[in-house]
């Protein structure tokens, strides 16, 4: 009796962000970052404002074959702002990986060597890069994890450190979003 209703709800929950975009716009990041529509929501983004955010990605993925949850949140944020009508050039976003999240930026060959699976983060990183989001990694964390700069994916910048990147961007008016 409830099985068709439950099946329908499960299907709705699995719809891609395209089917859920607030303004019926396709999501910018399709590799990850799905969101749910919230009818009559308050505190909507101002379509004319510019948003400066530095995302501190510190958490590892619980499963190496799944997109890192911090990277997923960055993608979701881009999709939410875009679906709310904020132009991509109004999003000044920097996502920096460090600590336990450092490996998410490895190229496929080195990620595969470390975890035995293809890097599931690369499609999202490429799409974020194309959308104008700067994805970076802490150079100190690269060294501390015994990685080499050459192992970092092509769409990722190697920063001096997360510490200096975050404080420098905060000095420039960026809001810190710890993930």
FENZIUR-V82018 format. One record per helix or strand of 2 or more residues. SS is the DSSP state (H for helix, E for strand). FROM is the first residue (numbers start at 1). LEN is the number of residues. If there is no record, write none. Layout:
BEGIN
ss=SS from=FROM len=LEN
ss=SS from=FROM len=LEN
END
This chain:
BEGIN
ss=H from=3 len=11
ss=H from=17 len=4
ss=E from=51 len=7
ss=H from=69 len=15
ss=H from=88 len=3
ss=E from=91 len=7
ss=H from=99 len=7
ss=H from=108 len=8
ss=H from=122 len=9
ss=E from=134 len=5
ss=H from=139 len=6
ss=H from=149 len=3
ss=E from=156 len=4
ss=H from=162 len=10
ss=E from=175 len=4
END
